[in-house]
Amino acid sequence: MEQTTFSGEYANQTGQPVTYITERAVFELKKDGIYLTEVAPGIDIQTQIIDLMGFVPNIKCMDERIFQNELMGLKK
């Protein structure tokens, strides 16, 4: 492949959903920016993701209680 071209601005204008998947994390492009939505187990968000980016994404990660072997306390 000689060239890959992508326009996040155009994707937002047309309502195209955009997901960036890496070996460390999953990001989603929304109208108001890029969101960090999932992080691989054992990854330190600050040192292994944010410190390596040229900007700080919005962060909306999955609730860590999902991965616990105990009740989530949803009735509380």
C-alpha positions in Angstrom: 0.0 0.0 0.0 1.5 3.3 -1.1 -0.6 5.7 0.9 -3.3 5.6 3.6 -5.4 8.7 4.0 -8.0 9.3 6.7 -9.8 12.5 7.8 -11.2 12.4 11.3 -12.8 15.8 10.6 -14.7 14.4 7.6 -15.7 11.3 9.5 -17.2 13.5 12.2 -19.0 15.6 9.6 -20.6 12.5 8.0 -21.4 10.8 11.3 -19.0 7.9 10.6 -18.1 6.0 13.8 -14.3 5.8 14.3 -12.5 3.5 16.6 -8.7 3.3 17.0 -7.4 0.0 18.3 -3.9 -0.5 19.5 -2.1 -3.2 21.5 -2.5 -1.1 24.7 -5.8 0.7 24.4 -9.0 1.5 22.4 -9.9 5.1 21.5 -13.1 6.5 19.9 -13.3 9.7 17.9 -16.3 11.8 19.0 -17.5 15.3 18.0 -15.7 16.8 21.0 -12.4 14.9 20.7 -10.8 11.5 21.2 -11.8 9.3 24.1 -9.8 6.6 25.7 -12.4 3.9 26.3 -10.5 0.7 27.1 -7.1 -0.2 28.4 -5.3 -3.6 28.3 -4.7 -5.3 31.6 -1.5 -4.2 33.3 -1.1 -1.0 31.3 -0.4 2.2 33.3 -2.6 4.8 31.6 -0.3 7.8 32.5 3.2 6.4 31.7 2.3 3.9 28.9 -0.3 5.9 27.0 -0.8 9.6 27.9 2.9 10.4 28.4 3.5 9.1 24.9 0.8 11.1 23.2 1.0 14.6 21.9 -2.2 15.5 23.8 -4.4 14.2 26.6 -7.5 12.3 25.5 -10.8 12.4 27.2 -11.0 9.4 29.4 -14.1 7.2 29.8 -12.8 3.8 30.5 -14.8 0.7 31.5 -15.7 0.3 35.2 -12.9 -1.8 36.8 -15.5 -3.6 38.9 -16.5 -5.5 35.8 -13.2 -7.4 36.1 -13.4 -8.3 39.8 -14.5 -11.7 41.1 -17.1 -10.2 43.5 -20.4 -8.4 43.4 -20.4 -5.0 41.9 -22.7 -3.5 44.4 -25.2 -2.2 41.9 -28.1 -2.3 44.4 -26.4 0.3 46.6 
